[in-house]
Amino acid sequence: MKNLSRRSFLASSVKAVLFGAYAAKGSAFAQSTSWTNWSGGQTCQPAGRYDICSEDELSSLLKNTLGSIRPIGSGHSFSPLIPTDGHLVVIDQLSGIRDYDTESMQVTLGAGTRLGDLGPQLDAIGQGMINLPDIDRQTVAGAIATGTHGTGVALQALSSFVTSLRLVTANGQVMDIDASDGDLFHAARVSVGALGIVTEVTMQNREAYNLKKREWAAPTEDILENFDELAASHRHFEIFPLVYSDYSLVLSIDETDEPIGKIELEPEVSDDASIAESLGLTSNPTPAQRRTISNATASRIQPTEAVDVSHKILTNLRNSRFNEMEYSVPAEVGAECLREILKTIYEQKIDVLFPLEYRYVGADDNWLSMAYGDHPHATISIHRMASEDYRPYFNIIEPIFWKYGGRPHWGKVHSLTHKELTGLYPHFKDFMEIRRSLDPQGRMLNSHLRALFNG
């Protein structure tokens, strides 16, 4: 059997980019238009949409209008954070670097800035983001609001690198919030847009740096048995467990002084075969047959290495749209939870080919962060292609997350209610009190958020 390139193997799965964002142009005015997130899983027909050019314009809009308002980021969330019959506010034009400090390595950004646009801009001023998620299409405001994170047991979610932010509340008041504001700061850094609309964010960065990544395949159990040591010995370390297989794709990333370039340790497969074709799974094999074929294929995947600037290594291009569920569980039970998910997929013969994703995230003090607390959390993601109904698969797997005390990623599919969330987040009720004080009429809520936060 010919060696299979890991890159070709993942072309239509884990390493596929998700787009769906649009850039708003022109001054603020209401438009009656439908909205759909990029996976197509969430839609709404709002009363109107406002394209905002300035913070003053936004403040005036909030002071002079009534009814529900939800801010739009890149449409990258799978959960129903946006759908409303009220108004949508687009902050795309509030973007770019507003100010920076070469000594403190901090940069102030328009909240509508896309993470993917920041890399070259930060390179030009000698800075780099401390960490990034593996998809960079999100706006800064959307990424921090949903608790979006990258990978690394010693690295926290993006919201933890926020040193201050500007928030326009439901009544049009502009607030500057930083660590001196105590509880409000802990609430505002991960707020799912329920406290107001963020217009500006100051982030803690570091000097620009290069990273080296190495990707290979290995038996999943071998990796899980040593996961803590491997995670501690690499700046970034994660695995993509292959369903119906005993193997995982493994990714490690470390800082380096090596020159930029790519090292091909295997011949590249030239065709663009799908996962099913790559694994020979086009004849509807049984689970046992799938495992045999998958193991034989995965065992022939050879390692690849690459060196580049940090933002190019940490993020990936994805061409296929999908829906996703992600939960975090305490790191000490992460491997057990992952094993149960893989076992359930196999035993229940769930027809899915998309690999899982398993990684560690550092603990933080943001109230609604999925990694809130004193210890790292393991995050586990499952996916379903956008053309498929994700509900049967997700409905089977989600209770496994609950069994291990899982907290949901706010931007990913989940079915938890106010009651369960109150028990998972120690400061959930405190967040609700701050939300009510800033928005007593609930203008910043839609039906989904109202059910979560109104109790």
C-alpha positions as CSV (number, residue, x, y, z in Angstrom):
1,M,0.0,0.0,0.0
2,K,1.3,3.4,-0.9
3,N,2.3,5.8,1.9
4,L,-0.6,8.3,2.5
5,S,0.2,11.9,3.1
6,R,-1.3,13.2,6.3
7,R,-2.1,16.4,4.5
8,S,-4.1,14.6,1.8
9,F,-5.8,12.5,4.4
10,L,-7.1,15.5,6.3
11,A,-7.9,17.6,3.2
12,S,-11.7,17.2,3.6
13,S,-11.8,16.8,7.4
14,V,-9.9,18.2,10.3
15,K,-7.7,20.6,8.3
16,A,-10.5,22.1,6.2
17,V,-11.3,25.8,6.5
18,L,-14.6,27.3,7.4
19,F,-15.6,30.6,5.8
20,G,-18.9,32.5,5.8
21,A,-18.0,35.9,7.0
22,Y,-18.9,39.0,5.1
23,A,-17.6,42.6,5.3
24,A,-20.1,45.3,5.9
25,K,-19.8,48.6,4.0
26,G,-21.3,52.0,4.3
27,S,-22.9,54.0,7.2
28,A,-25.3,52.7,9.8
29,F,-28.7,52.0,8.4
30,A,-31.3,49.3,9.0
31,Q,-31.5,46.6,6.3
32,S,-34.2,43.9,6.2
33,T,-32.2,40.8,5.4
34,S,-31.9,37.2,6.4
35,W,-28.9,35.9,8.2
36,T,-27.2,32.5,8.1
37,N,-24.1,31.3,9.9
38,W,-21.4,29.8,7.7
39,S,-22.3,26.2,8.5
40,G,-25.9,26.9,7.6
41,G,-27.1,25.4,10.9
42,Q,-28.4,28.8,12.3
43,T,-30.6,31.2,10.4
44,C,-32.9,34.1,11.2
45,Q,-35.0,36.9,9.6
46,P,-34.2,40.0,11.7
47,A,-36.2,43.2,11.6
48,G,-33.1,44.9,10.3
49,R,-29.4,45.1,10.3
50,Y,-27.2,48.0,11.2
51,D,-23.7,48.5,9.7
52,I,-21.7,50.5,12.2
53,C,-18.9,52.9,11.3
54,S,-18.0,54.3,14.7
55,E,-18.5,53.8,18.4
56,D,-20.4,57.1,18.6
57,E,-22.8,55.8,15.9
58,L,-23.3,52.6,17.9
59,S,-23.9,54.5,21.1
60,S,-26.5,56.7,19.4
61,L,-28.2,53.7,17.8
62,L,-28.6,52.0,21.2
63,K,-29.9,55.2,22.8
64,N,-32.5,55.8,20.1
65,T,-33.9,52.4,19.3
66,L,-36.0,49.9,21.2
67,G,-36.1,46.1,21.1
68,S,-33.6,43.2,21.0
69,I,-30.2,43.7,19.4
70,R,-27.5,41.1,18.8
71,P,-23.9,41.8,17.5
72,I,-22.6,39.9,14.5
73,G,-19.1,38.6,14.4
74,S,-18.0,36.3,11.6
75,G,-20.9,34.0,11.9
76,H,-18.6,31.3,13.1
77,S,-20.6,30.0,16.0
78,F,-22.6,26.8,15.7
79,S,-24.9,27.6,18.7
80,P,-27.9,30.0,18.4
81,L,-26.1,33.1,19.8
82,I,-27.2,35.4,16.9
83,P,-30.7,34.4,15.7
84,T,-33.3,37.1,16.6
85,D,-36.4,38.8,15.3
86,G,-34.9,42.1,16.5
87,H,-31.9,43.9,15.0
88,L,-28.4,42.7,14.1
89,V,-25.4,45.0,14.5
90,V,-22.3,44.5,12.3
91,I,-19.0,45.9,13.7
92,D,-16.7,44.8,10.9
93,Q,-15.7,48.3,10.2
94,L,-14.4,48.8,13.8
95,S,-11.2,47.0,12.9
96,G,-7.5,47.3,12.7
97,I,-4.7,48.3,15.1
98,R,-5.6,51.5,17.0
99,D,-2.5,51.8,19.2
100,Y,0.4,49.7,20.4
101,D,3.2,49.8,22.9
102,T,6.6,48.2,22.0
103,E,7.7,48.0,25.7
104,S,4.6,46.4,27.2
105,M,3.9,44.4,24.0
106,Q,0.2,45.4,24.1
107,V,-1.9,46.3,21.1
108,T,-5.3,48.0,21.0
109,L,-7.6,46.6,18.3
110,G,-11.0,47.4,16.8
111,A,-13.3,44.6,18.1
112,G,-14.3,43.7,14.5
113,T,-10.8,42.8,13.5
114,R,-10.4,39.3,12.0
115,L,-7.8,37.2,13.8
116,G,-6.6,36.1,10.4
117,D,-5.8,39.7,9.3
118,L,-3.8,40.4,12.4
119,G,-0.7,38.3,11.8
120,P,1.0,40.5,9.1
121,Q,-0.1,43.7,11.0
122,L,1.5,42.4,14.2
123,D,4.6,41.2,12.3
124,A,5.1,44.8,11.0
125,I,5.4,46.1,14.6
126,G,7.4,43.2,15.9
127,Q,4.7,41.5,17.9
128,G,2.9,38.1,17.8
129,M,-0.2,36.8,19.6
130,I,0.7,34.5,22.5
131,N,-1.8,31.9,21.2
132,L,-4.4,31.4,18.4
133,P,-7.2,29.0,17.7
134,D,-6.8,26.7,14.7
135,I,-9.4,28.7,12.7
136,D,-8.7,32.4,12.4
137,R,-11.8,33.7,10.7
138,Q,-13.3,35.0,13.9
139,T,-13.5,38.6,15.0
140,V,-11.5,39.5,18.1
141,A,-14.8,40.3,19.9
142,G,-16.5,37.1,18.9
143,A,-13.5,35.0,19.8
144,I,-13.1,36.3,23.3
145,A,-16.9,36.5,23.9
146,T,-17.3,32.7,23.3
147,G,-14.2,31.6,25.2
148,T,-12.4,30.5,22.0
149,H,-9.0,28.9,22.8
150,G,-6.0,27.4,21.2
151,T,-3.9,24.5,22.4
152,G,-1.4,24.3,25.3
153,V,-1.5,23.1,28.9
154,A,0.3,26.3,29.9
155,L,-1.6,28.6,27.6
156,Q,-5.0,30.1,28.4
157,A,-7.9,31.0,26.1
158,L,-7.7,34.2,24.1
159,S,-9.9,36.1,26.6
160,S,-7.2,35.8,29.2
161,F,-4.8,37.9,27.1
162,V,-7.3,40.8,27.2
163,T,-6.0,43.6,29.4
164,S,-8.9,46.0,28.8
165,L,-11.9,46.5,26.6
166,R,-14.5,49.1,25.7
167,L,-18.2,48.1,26.0
168,V,-21.2,49.9,24.8
169,T,-24.2,48.8,27.0
170,A,-27.8,48.4,25.9
171,N,-28.6,52.0,26.9
172,G,-25.7,53.4,24.9
173,Q,-23.3,54.0,27.8
174,V,-19.6,53.5,26.9
175,M,-17.5,51.7,29.5
176,D,-13.8,51.2,29.8
177,I,-13.2,47.9,31.6
178,D,-9.9,46.5,32.9
179,A,-8.6,44.4,35.9
180,S,-9.2,47.3,38.3
181,D,-12.9,46.7,37.7
182,G,-12.7,43.3,39.4
183,D,-15.8,41.2,39.0
184,L,-17.0,43.2,35.9
185,F,-13.7,42.4,34.2
186,H,-14.0,38.7,34.9
187,A,-17.5,38.7,33.5
188,A,-16.9,40.9,30.5
189,R,-14.0,38.9,29.0
190,V,-16.3,36.0,28.2
191,S,-19.8,37.4,27.9
192,V,-21.4,35.9,24.7
193,G,-22.4,39.4,23.9
194,A,-24.9,39.5,26.8
195,L,-23.5,42.5,28.5
196,G,-23.3,44.9,25.6
197,I,-21.3,45.3,22.4
198,V,-17.5,45.4,22.6
199,T,-15.9,48.0,20.3
200,E,-12.3,47.9,21.2
201,V,-9.9,45.4,22.9
202,T,-6.4,45.7,24.2
203,M,-4.5,42.4,24.0
204,Q,-1.3,41.3,25.7
205,N,1.1,40.0,23.0
206,R,4.8,39.1,22.9
207,E,7.7,39.6,20.5
208,A,7.3,38.1,17.1
209,Y,8.4,34.4,17.0
210,N,8.6,31.3,14.8
211,L,7.2,27.9,15.5
212,K,8.1,24.4,14.3
213,K,5.3,21.9,14.0
214,R,5.6,18.1,13.6
215,E,2.7,15.9,12.5
216,W,2.6,12.1,12.6
217,A,0.4,9.1,13.3
218,A,0.7,6.9,16.4
219,P,-1.5,4.4,18.4
220,T,-4.0,6.4,20.4
221,E,-3.4,4.4,23.6
222,D,0.3,5.0,23.4
223,I,-0.3,8.7,23.3
224,L,-3.0,8.8,25.9
225,E,-0.8,6.9,28.4
226,N,1.8,9.6,28.1
227,F,-0.4,12.6,27.3
228,D,0.4,14.7,30.4
229,E,4.2,14.4,29.9
230,L,3.9,15.1,26.1
231,A,1.7,18.1,26.7
232,A,4.1,19.5,29.3
233,S,7.1,19.0,27.1
234,H,5.7,20.9,24.0
235,R,4.4,24.4,23.8
236,H,1.4,22.9,21.9
237,F,0.4,19.3,21.8
238,E,-2.9,17.7,20.6
239,I,-4.2,14.6,18.9
240,F,-6.9,13.9,16.3
241,P,-8.2,10.4,17.2
242,L,-9.4,8.5,14.1
243,V,-12.8,6.8,14.6
244,Y,-12.9,3.1,13.8
245,S,-9.2,3.0,14.3
246,D,-6.5,2.5,17.0
247,Y,-4.5,5.4,15.7
248,S,-4.5,9.2,16.1
249,L,-2.9,12.0,14.1
250,V,-0.5,13.8,16.4
251,L,0.5,17.4,16.4
252,S,3.3,19.1,18.4
253,I,4.4,22.7,18.0
254,D,7.4,24.4,19.6
255,E,9.2,27.7,19.4
256,T,12.3,27.6,17.2
257,D,15.2,29.6,15.7
258,E,15.3,27.3,12.7
259,P,14.8,28.9,9.3
260,I,11.3,29.1,7.7
261,G,10.6,26.2,5.4
262,K,8.8,22.9,5.0
263,I,10.4,19.4,5.3
264,E,8.7,16.7,3.4
265,L,9.6,13.4,5.1
266,E,7.4,11.5,2.6
267,P,6.3,11.7,-1.0
268,E,3.1,13.7,-1.4
269,V,0.0,12.0,-2.7
270,S,-1.1,14.1,-5.6
271,D,-4.8,13.3,-5.7
272,D,-7.5,15.0,-3.6
273,A,-9.1,11.8,-2.3
274,S,-11.8,12.2,0.3
275,I,-11.4,10.5,3.7
276,A,-13.6,7.6,2.6
277,E,-11.6,7.0,-0.5
278,S,-8.3,7.4,1.4
279,L,-9.4,4.7,3.8
280,G,-11.1,2.5,1.3
281,L,-14.4,2.9,3.0
282,T,-16.6,3.2,-0.1
283,S,-18.2,-0.3,0.1
284,N,-20.0,0.2,3.4
285,P,-17.7,-2.1,5.5
286,T,-18.6,-3.3,9.1
287,P,-17.0,-1.5,12.1
288,A,-14.4,-4.3,12.4
289,Q,-13.5,-4.0,8.7
290,R,-13.2,-0.2,9.0
291,R,-10.8,-0.7,11.9
292,T,-8.7,-3.1,9.9
293,I,-8.5,-0.8,6.9
294,S,-8.0,2.4,9.0
295,N,-5.2,0.9,11.0
296,A,-3.4,-0.4,7.9
297,T,-3.7,3.1,6.3
298,A,-2.8,5.1,9.4
299,S,0.3,3.0,10.2
300,R,1.8,4.1,6.9
301,I,1.4,7.8,7.5
302,Q,4.8,9.3,7.7
303,P,5.8,12.5,9.7
304,T,6.0,16.0,8.3
305,E,7.6,19.1,9.7
306,A,7.3,22.8,9.0
307,V,8.7,26.1,10.3
308,D,7.0,29.4,9.9
309,V,5.9,32.6,11.7
310,S,3.7,31.8,14.7
311,H,0.3,32.8,13.2
312,K,0.9,30.7,10.1
313,I,1.7,27.6,12.1
314,L,-1.1,27.9,14.7
315,T,-3.9,28.3,12.2
316,N,-5.2,26.1,9.3
317,L,-7.1,26.5,6.1
318,R,-10.4,24.7,6.0
319,N,-12.5,24.2,2.9
320,S,-15.3,22.0,4.2
321,R,-18.2,23.3,6.3
322,F,-19.3,21.4,9.3
323,N,-21.1,21.6,12.7
324,E,-19.2,21.0,15.9
325,M,-19.8,20.2,19.5
326,E,-17.0,20.8,22.0
327,Y,-16.9,20.3,25.8
328,S,-14.1,20.7,28.3
329,V,-13.6,18.2,31.2
330,P,-11.0,18.3,34.0
331,A,-7.7,17.1,32.5
332,E,-7.5,14.2,34.9
333,V,-10.6,12.5,33.4
334,G,-10.0,13.7,29.8
335,A,-8.5,10.4,28.5
336,E,-11.3,8.4,30.1
337,C,-14.0,10.6,28.5
338,L,-12.3,10.3,25.1
339,R,-12.1,6.5,25.3
340,E,-15.8,6.3,26.1
341,I,-16.7,8.4,23.2
342,L,-14.6,6.3,20.8
343,K,-16.0,3.1,22.3
344,T,-19.6,4.4,21.9
345,I,-19.1,5.3,18.2
346,Y,-17.7,1.9,17.5
347,E,-20.3,-0.1,19.5
348,Q,-23.3,1.9,18.2
349,K,-21.9,1.8,14.7
350,I,-22.3,5.5,14.2
351,D,-21.7,6.4,10.6
352,V,-19.0,9.1,11.0
353,L,-15.5,9.5,9.5
354,F,-14.5,12.9,10.9
355,P,-11.7,12.5,13.4
356,L,-12.1,13.8,17.0
357,E,-9.9,16.5,18.5
358,Y,-8.3,16.3,21.9
359,R,-6.1,18.9,23.6
360,Y,-5.4,20.7,26.9
361,V,-6.1,24.3,27.7
362,G,-4.6,26.2,30.7
363,A,-6.9,27.3,33.6
364,D,-8.1,30.9,33.9
365,D,-10.2,33.2,36.0
366,N,-12.8,34.3,33.5
367,W,-16.2,33.4,35.0
368,L,-17.8,31.8,31.9
369,S,-14.6,30.2,30.6
370,M,-14.8,26.5,30.0
371,A,-11.4,26.3,31.6
372,Y,-12.3,28.4,34.7
373,G,-10.6,27.2,37.9
374,D,-7.2,26.1,39.2
375,H,-6.4,23.2,37.0
376,P,-6.1,22.6,33.2
377,H,-9.0,21.2,31.2
378,A,-9.1,18.8,28.3
379,T,-11.3,19.8,25.4
380,I,-12.9,17.2,23.2
381,S,-14.5,18.1,19.9
382,I,-16.8,16.1,17.6
383,H,-17.9,17.1,14.1
384,R,-20.4,16.4,11.5
385,M,-20.3,17.7,7.9
386,A,-22.7,20.5,7.3
387,S,-24.6,18.5,4.7
388,E,-25.5,15.9,7.3
389,D,-27.9,16.0,10.2
390,Y,-25.7,16.3,13.3
391,R,-28.4,15.8,15.9
392,P,-28.5,12.0,16.1
393,Y,-24.7,11.8,16.5
394,F,-24.4,14.7,18.9
395,N,-27.4,13.5,21.0
396,I,-25.7,10.2,21.6
397,I,-22.3,11.7,22.6
398,E,-23.3,14.7,24.6
399,P,-24.4,12.8,27.7
400,I,-20.9,11.3,27.9
401,F,-19.5,14.8,28.3
402,W,-22.0,15.5,31.1
403,K,-20.9,12.3,32.9
404,Y,-17.4,13.8,33.3
405,G,-18.5,17.3,34.4
406,G,-18.2,18.8,30.9
407,R,-18.6,22.5,30.2
408,P,-19.7,23.5,26.7
409,H,-17.9,25.8,24.4
410,W,-20.4,28.7,24.0
411,G,-20.0,28.9,20.3
412,K,-20.5,25.2,19.7
413,V,-23.6,23.0,19.7
414,H,-24.9,22.1,23.2
415,S,-28.3,21.5,24.8
416,L,-27.6,22.5,28.4
417,T,-30.1,24.6,30.2
418,H,-29.9,27.3,32.9
419,K,-30.2,24.7,35.7
420,E,-27.2,22.6,34.5
421,L,-25.0,25.6,33.7
422,T,-25.5,27.1,37.2
423,G,-23.9,24.0,38.6
424,L,-21.0,23.9,36.2
425,Y,-19.8,27.5,36.6
426,P,-19.2,28.7,40.1
427,H,-19.9,32.4,39.2
428,F,-22.8,31.8,36.9
429,K,-25.3,33.6,39.2
430,D,-22.8,36.4,39.7
431,F,-22.6,36.8,35.9
432,M,-26.4,37.0,35.8
433,E,-26.5,39.7,38.4
434,I,-24.0,41.8,36.4
435,R,-25.9,41.2,33.2
436,R,-29.2,42.4,34.8
437,S,-27.5,45.5,36.2
438,L,-26.2,46.5,32.7
439,D,-29.2,45.4,30.7
440,P,-32.3,45.2,32.9
441,Q,-34.6,45.0,29.9
442,G,-32.7,42.2,28.3
443,R,-32.1,44.0,25.0
444,M,-28.9,42.1,24.4
445,L,-30.6,38.7,24.7
446,N,-32.2,36.5,22.1
447,S,-34.4,33.5,23.0
448,H,-31.4,31.2,23.4
449,L,-29.6,33.5,25.8
450,R,-32.8,34.5,27.6
451,A,-33.4,30.8,28.5
452,L,-29.8,30.5,29.7
453,F,-29.5,33.6,31.8
454,N,-32.9,34.6,33.0
455,G,-33.3,31.6,35.1
